[in-house]
Amino acid sequence: MNGLSRFIYLLVGAVVFVVSGWLTVVAVIALSEDSAHQVMGIPTSIWIGTLGSISASGIFFTISEALRWLFDSTVSRNYQRLRFYEETVGIKEFFSQKGSENANSDYGKAISSAKHRVWAFGISNGEFLTEHLDRLISKKKRQPALDVCISFVDPDTKITLPDQGANLSQVQLYDLTRDGSRTSDDSSRVTNRVAEAVSKIQEANATFDIRLVSPAGYLSAMVVDDIIYMFPFTAISKDNTRTPYLKVSTGSQIGRAMLGYLEAVRTHHTLSRVPK
């Protein structure tokens, strides 16, 4: 119901209340002057009861419609906001923790039902490989056309810190932001993860696109068909499974931007390479 219709409803209710209330007062005055007073052959006392009921109904209707209008307006605004988040921003779901049970269950089901692609972008992809590599190998054998890409942060990429006179690996830089007390370079964990994954994939005669990438910014993400699961590198704790996790549509504004970024990094002639 639009705003004009609501206003007419409220106006009608108010008019009924005012008119019936006024007539009730007139009838009460007339009855007080003449106890046998009648209107159209009907005792005034009966008119008073009837008009009083109509007046009460009018005020009840007016108040209830006003409250409903207010409530519906709030619901409508919330609905429009949710539609904007889903259709424009593309947010399908928000998980308070990347490693939460409901998040793991959601993207686990997505991988199981994937039809076109499964991409993973992470530092070492440790959790992803542990939970999903075997499933993906089996799925790739059943669906040879499935585009499977696993991208790791390149452990050989170095970053120079001029004031420190030091070269840090990109992996070490990310580790350092998570844990300020860290001094050693643990890039070998990525190298080992890549070697283990490649070995397992080759033994299964599966074909995956394994990439070592050097992105300008870090964003952990997984693409499954037309959905992207992603979280920013917030470095809020040593355990990055505690960071918030978003599920967005690739057809949305933010989803298209994210997918374009991931595709550009994956195929970039400088920022992406195949492990030797």
N, C-alpha and C positions, 0 to 999 in steps of 0.2 A: 504494500500500500504506500502511495507517494505522500509527500508532505501536504499537498492540498486536500487530499481525501481525509487525512488525519485531522486537519484543521476543521473541515466541515463536520466531521463526527463530533469533535469537541464542542463546536458551536451549537450543534443540535442538542447535545446533552445539556449544555449550559442553559439554553433557551427553555427546554422542558423543565429543568429544575427551577428556574426563576419564575416562569409563568404559573406552574402548578403550586409553587410555594406561595406566590402572591394570592392565588385563588383560595388556597387553604386558609390564609390569614383572613381574607374577606369573609369566607364562610364561617369561621370561628366567631368573628365579630357579630355577624348576622344572627348566629345561633344564640349568642350571649344576650342579645336584645329580645329574641323571640324563640322560646324553647320549641315551638311547633313549626318553625320556619322550614319551608320546602323550596326546592328548585326543580322546575319541570315535573312537579308531582312526586319528587323523591325527597325524603327527609334529608335535611342539610347535614345531619350527623353522618349519614352514609357517604355524602359527597366529601366530607372532611377526611374520612378514612381512606377513600379512593384517591383523592388528590394528594394526601400525605404519602401514600405508597408510591404514587407516580413521582412526586418530588424526591423521595428517597432514592428511587431508581435512577432519576436523572443525575443526582449528585454522585451516586456510586458509579454510573456509567462514565461520567466526565472524569472522575479521578482515576478509574481503572484505565481508560483510554490514554490519559496523560502519562501515566506510569508506563503503559505498554509502549507508547511512542518514545519515551525516554530510553527504555530498555532496548527496544528494537534499534534505535539509533546507535547505541553503544555496541550492540551485536553486529550491526551493519558495518560500523567503522572497523571493528576487530576482524570481521570477515574480509573486508577490502584489504586490510593490512596483511592478512595471511595469504590472500591471493597474490598480492604484490611480492611477498617473500618467495612464494612458490613459483609463480609464473615468470616474473621478471628477474629477481635475484636467483631463483632456481633452487632454493633450499628445500630439500625433501625431508631432511632429518638433522637433528643436532644431538651429538653424543657428548656428554660431559667429560668422558675419558676415551682416548684412542684405544686403550687396551681393555675397556670395559666388556663385560660379558655380552651385553646387547649389541655393542658395536661389532665385536668379533663374530657373533651369530649372524648379523645382518650382512656383512660383506662376505662371510663364508657361504651363505646361501646364494649371494649374487654370483660368486665365482662358479658355484656348482651349476648354475643355470645360464652361464655366459654363452652367447651365440657368436659373437664377432671378435671381441678383443678382451684381453686382460693385460694391463700394464701396471707395473709397480716401480715407483721411484722412491728411493730411500738412501740412507748412508750405507748401511751394511745389509739391509733387508733381512735381518736375522729372524725376527718374529714371522715375517711373511714366508720365508723359505721353510722354516720349521713347521708351520701350520698348513701351508698350501702347495709346496713344490710337488710332492707325490701326487696330489689330486690333479694338479695342472698337467703333469706328465701323462697321466692316464687320460685326461680329457683331451689333450692334444693328439693322442693316438686315435681317439674316437672322432675328433674333429680336426683333421689336418689343416683346414683353412683358418682355424682360430689364430688370431694374431696375438702372440704372447711375447711381451717385452719386459725384461727386468733390468732396470738401470741402477747402477751403484755410483756413489760419488767416487771419482777417480782418485785413488790413493797416491798417485804419482804427481798430481797437480800441486805445485808449490806456490805459496803466497809470501811475499816479502813484506816485513814490517820495518820500515826505514829507521824509526827511532830505536828499535830494539836490536837492529843489526842481525836479524834472524830470519830464516826461511821456514815457514810452517807448512805442513801438508794441509790440504783443504779439510781432510778428516780431523786433523789435530785442532784446527781452528774451531770447528764445530764442537769438538769435545771440550775445548778450553772454555767456550762460552757456557757450557753446561756445568763445568766443574773447574772453578778458578784455581784449585790447588793442583790440578793435573800438570805435570811437567814432561811426561814421556809421550812419544808419538806412537799411538796404537793403530796406525794405518794398516798394519799387517792383518788385523782382524777382517778388514774389508777384502784384502787380497786373498786371504784364506777362504772367506765365504764365497768369493767369486770362483775360486778353483774348485771348491766342493760342489757348487751348483753346476758348473760346466761339466765336471766329471760325471755327475749323476745324470745329467741330461743326455750326454753323449752315450753313456752306457745303455740308456733306454731308447737310443736311436730317435730321440725327439728333436724337433727343430725350434729353438727359442732364439729370440734376438736379445743377446746379452750386451749391455752397454756400460761403458765407464764414462761418466759425464762430469763436466766442470761448469755447473750453472753459476750465473752471477749471484743468484739468491737461492736460499734453500727452502724447499717446500716438499714435504713428504706427501705422496699421493698414490692412489690406486685408481685406475680407470677400468670399469667393467661395462662394456657396451656403451650405453648412453648415460652412465652414472659415474661421478667422480667422488671418491672419498679422499678428503685432504685435511691436513692440519699444518699451520705455520710452525716454523721452528722458533718456539718461544723461549727455550732454554730455562724453563722454570724449575727444573729439577734434573738430577742425574738420570732419572727414569722418564724418558720421553713418552711413555704410554699414558702418562697422566695429563697430557695436553688435550684440549678440546678437539673434537673431530666433527667435520661437516660432511654431509652427503648432499651433493648438488647435481642438477641435470646439466648435461653437456649442451643442451639446446638453449639454456638460459644465458643471460648477459655475463654473469660471472663464470658459468661453465664453459662458454665459448672462449673466453679469455684464457682460462686455465688450460683447456685442451690445446689451444694454439701455442701456449708457452711450452707445454710438455712435448708437443710434436716438434717444435722448433729446436728444443734442446736435444731431443733424441736424434734428429737427422742433421744437426749442425756439423759441418766439416771440420770445425776446430774444437768445439766444445763436447763432442761425442766421438768415442772410438770403440772398436771391438777389442776385447782382451787378447793379448798375444799368447 
